[in-house]
């Protein structure tokens, strides 16, 4: 069989049913083979970065390995930022790109470059197939490596002539592997002893809890301990119910802020994350003196990587939490701590209610009221794809996320992931309504995704929060000036999205999507409800307040 047939059959063997791509000439063998493989649906994107961003969120929302097909060097270059995001998000992905004919390599052909070298810094493994005999084995290995903990993207370059070569080596197929590694009982016992002795334990829940389907188990552990539960500063999934009394919010982005988060704690349990991704350098430890640090991690490299933990357990997250939950006895003081957490949560909720009421009548619409109105107009079972950034605090204090699949966001810090990612979530979560929330600046990095939503008739409601600025950068320049003692009363340079003002309804119309421009807070709820009721992709541009 020919190399292209090996590729397509390998995808079928591995359960791939979607190909996320942007077509090009060197991808002709794959594109020309699609009609012969009707189980493979091609999701068309107008930019390679959008294709990868979509595939990244699809991998998270579906639990499958995403497959991406890009164009040669410039196309792969366009996608590098989004591949980086997928690497940080631990999304299992096989990213491929068509490559020029290897026989023309020494002629420096148009669009020619070393694709494997380009992708290597942002992938777990990067390789070029040199002959058809390698296709099956390399692709089989690519799927394996993409899924090994911590999961992440791999890259395979596919020269056009190799795709047309004949080979007797069969397509790759998935191995039957039982890799739900169990924790060392001694490690679980050590954790139980430390947690029993703690007077004020706390938990930081990473994305692996959600990916393992272990949210309910974590709830049980938190309640047994009487421990609050924090999220990481950047997170992709929802690993704990946000309406639970133990939910504490999001940890800070520097060591000083983290130290404040944990100031009253004598034991911190870290679950499945990099711990910690900081924005600003600050000297010192995030943990108070004498605090015991415990960590559960599925990948050996991340265990005790940044901190000398007092008890570290290497195991699949679900299995580890089940073992810990089963071993935890009734703990003295847990009931009292749970009561205190409930009181704190009630106080936090009351403070948010007061904050919303105080900001209710402001013009332009405050972020707090905007979120309240959006929530009121959305279906109860809505899935939120989030890139709100500076509105994130109000989002999490307004919406309730109970399950792992209620919320999706991007990691790595690169913007533009939300609008692109909503495509992937909609493809995976076909039975639930999808709400994509994005700032105006972020959305412009992947606005072409609107065309893909229209082309594939994906009923996503896109909400663009238009404050006409890069608000987060204004906050960050304030922080920079403070941290580095820069005396300045200068204006914010190049951070306003005006002159001209972006017209998102017009942009949406040009890509086949109906839109609504909202300037008054009183109109938000009805507009959101109508957008969902349409059953079609729809864009809402809501004008909100800028930085005060």
Beta strands, then each sheet from edge to edge (+ up, - down):
strand 1: 18-21
strand 2: 41-44
strand 3: 66-70
strand 4: 93-99
strand 5: 126-129
strand 6: 153-159
strand 7: 201-205
strand 8: 228-231
strand 9: 247-250
strand 10: 267-271
strand 11: 292-297
strand 12: 311-314
strand 13: 383-387
strand 14: 407-409
strand 15: 434-439
strand 16: 460-466
strand 17: 514-518
strand 18: 538-543
sheet 1: 2+ 1+ 3+ 4+ 6+ 5+
sheet 2: 9+ 8+ 7+ 10+ 11+ 12+
sheet 3: 14+ 13+ 15+ 16+ 18+ 17+
end
